[in-house]
């Protein structure tokens, strides 16, 4: 009987231990789940840039870009619990969307102003002072920096068949024109237009685009440009960090040497090697630059040196808005939670340059 009693006591104690462990596990497990939920960052895109929507099905940031705990949504119903609400300036400027000022804004919610346009396009912004906490822009001093492109490391690869090789540099060997330019919105008052008008007096420039009624399809763009020694990567605005696809895609990806007009040389050198491009400011005159281009095209070894970066880098373009939005979560916990832009126009339309 004593043995049976001891057996019952053992069973009761064992069950109590198991129950305690189960409850403990449930408690810690519940906390872990809750903690994981708290780590998620919900980013609400209030309106799609240029009204072109993308699918947000699934765990986009984790599956496509390796960024965990990031929830993207374009549902306005998510506003009360969204951590960040993103507003693209183009739609606000042209009254195609408006800020939800009529809704009660959660005290910890951050509003993010997004624009990849130049300062001249962004104006005016004074009406938004005191409303936005963070910015997303091509500007390196933005809270979330999203360039048009960048150079990323790669493993060395063999030189494609038919390409010339100089000091271990691969140079496309299909050059038939000295310089080319693709332009659709030509404005005679733009600095780039003035430079072109002087340059064409010295060298032959092949011009494409809607301006000259020679548009190029997406499929034809890079193959056409690749036949030119130089591409006129002229920006329509000389603004801090404003370096667009004209450099990254039309020049670098096409396999030609960019002749750039935009921010100062030092601004470019912060993003790409100093010997990968030619800057208009390097010369005393446009005529001097034209003669230099002719000489450089006639010197295969020297011309090839502008492609040295190809050995170790590839070009990455940022074109998908979802990838840009995911970057918010990557930087979220390092951003200043108390920041407010009281002079948004002063920041976005600043004219100072960094070297």
C-alpha positions in Angstrom: 0.0 0.0 0.0 2.9 2.3 0.9 4.5 1.4 -2.5 1.3 2.2 -4.3 1.0 5.6 -2.5 4.6 6.4 -3.4 3.8 5.5 -7.0 0.8 7.9 -7.0 2.8 10.7 -5.5 5.5 10.2 -8.2 2.9 10.3 -11.0 1.3 13.5 -9.5 4.8 15.2 -9.2 5.7 14.1 -12.7 2.5 15.5 -14.1 3.1 18.8 -12.2 6.6 19.1 -13.6 5.4 18.4 -17.1 2.5 20.9 -16.7 4.9 23.5 -15.4 7.3 23.0 -18.2 4.4 23.2 -20.7 3.1 26.4 -19.2 6.7 27.8 -19.1 7.2 26.9 -22.7 3.9 28.4 -23.7 4.8 31.6 -21.8 8.2 32.0 -23.4 6.8 30.8 -26.8 4.1 33.4 -26.6 6.6 36.1 -25.7 8.8 35.0 -28.6 5.9 35.2 -31.0 4.8 38.5 -29.6 8.4 39.8 -29.8 8.6 38.6 -33.4 5.4 40.5 -34.2 6.8 43.6 -32.6 10.0 43.3 -34.7 7.9 43.4 -37.9 7.9 46.8 -39.6 4.7 47.6 -41.6 5.3 50.0 -44.5 2.2 51.5 -46.0 2.5 53.0 -49.5 -0.3 55.5 -49.7 -0.3 55.7 -53.5 1.8 54.0 -56.1 4.3 56.2 -58.0 3.0 57.3 -61.3 -0.1 55.0 -60.6 1.8 51.9 -61.7 1.0 49.2 -59.1 3.0 46.1 -58.3 2.0 42.9 -56.6 2.7 42.8 -52.9 1.6 39.2 -52.4 3.8 37.1 -50.1 6.8 38.1 -48.1 8.3 40.3 -50.8 11.2 41.8 -48.9 12.4 38.5 -47.5 11.9 36.3 -50.6 13.2 38.8 -53.2 15.7 41.0 -51.3 16.7 39.1 -48.2 15.2 41.7 -45.8 13.2 40.0 -43.0 10.4 41.3 -40.8 9.1 43.8 -43.4 5.5 44.0 -44.4 4.6 46.0 -47.5 1.0 47.1 -48.1 -0.9 49.5 -50.2 -4.2 49.1 -48.3 -5.4 52.3 -46.6 -7.1 50.1 -44.0 -3.6 49.5 -42.6 -3.1 53.2 -41.7 -4.0 52.9 -37.9 -1.2 50.3 -37.3 1.4 51.2 -40.0 4.8 52.0 -38.7 5.7 54.1 -41.8 3.5 55.7 -44.4 5.2 56.6 -47.7 4.0 59.4 -50.0 5.4 59.9 -53.5 5.8 63.6 -54.2 4.7 63.5 -57.9 1.1 62.6 -57.1 0.9 65.1 -54.2 2.3 67.9 -56.4 -0.2 67.3 -59.2 -3.2 66.7 -56.8 -3.6 63.1 -57.9 -3.3 62.1 -54.2 -3.6 63.9 -50.9 -2.3 63.4 -47.4 -4.7 61.7 -44.9 -4.8 64.8 -42.6 -8.4 63.9 -41.8 -7.3 60.7 -40.1 -6.0 60.4 -36.5 -2.3 59.8 -36.9 -0.8 57.3 -34.4 1.8 59.0 -32.3 4.7 56.7 -33.2 3.9 56.5 -36.9 6.4 58.0 -39.3 5.7 59.7 -42.6 8.2 59.4 -45.3 8.5 61.8 -48.3 9.7 60.0 -51.5 11.0 61.6 -54.7 13.7 60.8 -57.2 13.2 64.0 -59.2 15.5 67.0 -59.4 14.9 70.1 -57.2 13.4 72.0 -60.1 10.7 69.4 -60.5 10.0 69.0 -56.8 9.0 72.6 -56.0 7.0 73.8 -54.0 7.3 72.0 -50.7 6.5 74.6 -48.0 3.0 73.2 -47.4 4.5 70.0 -46.1 6.8 71.5 -43.4 6.4 69.8 -40.1 4.6 66.8 -41.5 7.3 64.4 -42.6 9.8 62.6 -40.4 12.0 60.9 -43.0 13.0 61.2 -46.7 13.8 58.7 -49.4 15.8 60.0 -52.3 18.9 59.7 -54.6 20.5 62.2 -52.2 23.2 60.5 -50.1 22.1 62.5 -47.1 18.5 61.3 -47.3 17.2 59.2 -44.4 16.8 56.3 -46.9 19.3 56.5 -49.8 18.0 55.0 -53.0 20.3 55.7 -56.0 19.4 55.1 -59.6 22.2 52.5 -59.7 25.5 51.4 -58.2 28.5 49.3 -58.9 28.5 45.9 -57.1 31.4 43.4 -56.7 31.6 40.4 -59.0 33.9 37.5 -59.7 36.3 38.0 -62.6 34.9 36.6 -65.9 36.4 35.7 -69.2 36.5 38.2 -72.0 33.6 37.7 -74.5 34.6 36.4 -77.9 35.4 39.1 -80.3 36.2 41.7 -77.7 39.6 43.4 -77.6 41.8 43.0 -74.6 44.2 45.6 -73.2 46.0 45.1 -69.9 43.3 42.7 -68.8 40.4 45.1 -69.7 37.5 43.9 -71.8 36.5 46.6 -74.3 33.5 46.2 -76.6 34.8 46.0 -80.2 31.8 47.1 -82.2 32.4 50.9 -82.2 31.2 52.8 -85.3 30.3 56.3 -83.9 32.3 58.6 -81.8 29.5 60.0 -79.6 25.8 59.5 -79.2 23.0 61.1 -77.2 19.4 60.0 -76.5 17.1 62.9 -75.7 13.3 63.2 -75.8 12.7 66.4 -73.9 15.0 69.0 -75.5 15.0 72.5 -74.0 17.3 75.0 -75.6 17.8 76.8 -72.3 19.2 73.7 -70.5 22.9 73.6 -70.0 23.1 70.2 -71.6 21.5 71.6 -74.8 24.1 74.5 -74.9 27.0 72.0 -74.5 25.6 69.8 -77.2 25.2 72.7 -79.7 28.9 73.6 -79.2 30.1 70.0 -79.2 28.5 69.1 -82.5 30.5 71.9 -84.2 33.6 69.9 -83.3 32.6 66.2 -83.5 29.8 64.2 -85.0 27.2 63.3 -82.4 24.5 60.6 -83.2 21.3 61.8 -81.7 18.3 59.5 -80.9 15.0 60.0 -79.1 11.7 61.7 -79.6 13.3 65.1 -80.1 14.7 64.1 -83.4 12.0 61.5 -84.2 14.4 58.6 -83.8 13.0 56.9 -80.7 14.7 53.7 -79.5 12.8 50.7 -78.1 13.9 49.2 -74.9 15.4 46.3 -76.8 17.3 48.6 -79.2 18.5 51.1 -76.6 21.7 49.5 -75.3 22.8 47.7 -78.5 22.6 51.1 -80.3 24.5 53.0 -77.7 27.1 50.3 -77.5 28.3 51.2 -81.0 29.5 54.6 -79.7 32.8 55.3 -78.1 31.2 57.9 -75.8 27.7 58.6 -74.5 26.6 62.1 -73.5 25.3 61.3 -70.0 24.0 64.9 -69.6 21.5 65.5 -66.7 18.7 68.0 -67.2 19.6 69.5 -63.8 22.9 70.1 -62.1 21.9 69.2 -58.6 23.5 67.5 -55.6 23.8 63.7 -56.1 21.4 63.8 -59.1 23.0 61.1 -61.2 20.4 59.1 -63.1 20.2 56.1 -65.4 22.0 58.1 -68.1 25.2 57.1 -66.3 24.3 53.6 -64.9 22.3 52.2 -67.8 22.8 54.2 -70.9 26.6 54.4 -70.4 27.9 51.7 -68.1 25.6 48.9 -69.1 25.8 49.8 -72.7 29.6 49.4 -72.7 30.5 53.0 -73.6 32.5 55.7 -71.8 30.2 58.4 -70.2 30.8 62.1 -70.8 28.9 63.5 -67.8 27.3 66.8 -67.1 25.6 67.1 -63.7 27.0 67.7 -60.2 30.8 68.3 -59.8 33.3 65.6 -60.5 33.8 64.9 -56.8 30.1 64.0 -56.5 30.5 61.4 -59.2 33.7 60.0 -57.6 31.8 59.3 -54.4 29.9 56.6 -56.4 32.1 55.5 -59.2 35.8 55.3 -60.0 37.4 58.5 -61.0 38.8 57.0 -64.2 35.5 55.5 -65.4 34.1 58.7 -66.9 34.9 62.1 -68.5 33.4 65.2 -66.9 32.6 68.3 -68.9 34.2 70.4 -66.2 37.6 68.7 -66.8 38.1 71.1 -69.8 38.5 74.8 -70.3 36.0 74.7 -73.2 33.6 72.3 -75.0 35.8 72.6 -78.1 38.8 71.3 -76.1 36.7 68.4 -74.9 35.7 67.5 -78.4 39.3 67.3 -79.5 40.1 65.1 -76.5 37.3 62.7 -77.4 38.7 62.3 -80.9 42.3 61.7 -79.6 41.1 59.2 -76.9 39.0 57.2 -79.4 42.2 56.8 -81.5 44.2 55.5 -78.6 42.9 51.9 -78.0 45.0 51.3 -74.9 44.1 54.6 -73.2 40.5 54.2 -74.2 40.4 50.7 -72.7 41.6 52.0 -69.3 38.2 53.6 -68.8 36.8 50.0 -68.6 39.1 48.8 -65.8 36.2 48.8 -63.3 34.5 46.0 -65.4 37.0 43.5 -64.0 35.7 43.6 -60.5 32.2 45.2 -60.7 28.8 44.9 -62.3 26.2 47.6 -62.6 23.0 47.2 -60.5 20.0 49.3 -61.4 17.2 50.1 -59.0 14.0 50.2 -61.0 11.5 48.2 -58.9 9.6 50.4 -56.3 9.2 47.3 -54.1 13.0 47.0 -53.6 13.2 50.7 -52.7 10.4 50.3 -50.2 12.1 47.3 -48.6 15.1 49.5 -47.9 13.0 51.4 -45.3 12.9 48.3 -43.2 16.6 47.7 -43.6 17.3 51.2 -42.1 14.2 51.5 -39.8 15.8 50.9 -36.4 18.8 53.2 -37.1 16.7 56.2 -38.1 16.1 59.1 -35.8 12.6 58.5 -34.3 12.2 62.1 -33.2 13.1 63.7 -36.6 10.7 66.2 -38.2 11.4 68.2 -41.4 10.3 71.7 -40.6 11.9 73.0 -43.8 11.5 70.2 -46.4 12.0 72.5 -49.3 15.3 73.8 -47.8 16.6 70.3 -47.7 15.1 68.8 -50.9 15.9 71.8 -53.1 19.3 72.6 -51.6 21.9 73.8 -54.1 25.1 73.1 -52.2 27.4 70.4 -53.4 29.5 67.9 -51.5 33.0 67.0 -52.7 
